[in-house]
Amino acid sequence: KINISDANIPRIIYLSTYMDYNDRQEGLLIKKKVSKGNKHLQRNDIKEILKLNDSTFKKFLKEMKDLELLFQVEDRFYINTKYFTKGKCNFEKGSYTRIFIDTLRNLYEHSETKQHRQLSYVFKLIPFMNYETNILCKNTYESDIEKLELLGLNDICKLLKLNPKNAKKIERDL
């Protein structure tokens, strides 16, 4: 909804796993728990964590700041808590997705920079997963599996704004 580039979707989501808990320094990006004396992430730390070259990192940082997803106060970086939180969730029920830190980090850390765009496809499809079955469908709240309106490959291509002519390649990539 905020027009973030495909390649930067997994990057900002991955970076969100480094947030401090919202009962401490809400939105602050940290190396580990601040309460244990660990420090906040600085610019070079973020670049290293994201495994980006200088040019790509500068573009990422500019886009995140322009979209107000990431902001800096002195040498500290924060993620906008309008979109991400860690700890007690204050978002409206059904309007958010929980992220499991270890799983997400493993997924990101085992993908190459050139695969970030493809990884974004997975994240973009989350809102179309049925809440009970994890099946991709149009009616995500339907509890009767027989009534699910399944998404086909062409539907997925349309949702991701990809050319259906490349459907088989997209299927392989996913």
Secondary structure, DSSP 4 states (H G I P E B T S, - for coil): -----TTHHHHHHHHHTTBPPTTSSTTBBBSS-GGGTPPBP-HHHHHHHHT--HHHHHHHHHHHHHTTSEEEETTEEEE-TTT---SS--SPTTS-----HHHHHHHHHTS-GGGHHHHHHHHHHGGGB-TTT--BBS-TT---GGG--B--HHHHHHHTT--GGGHHHHHHH-
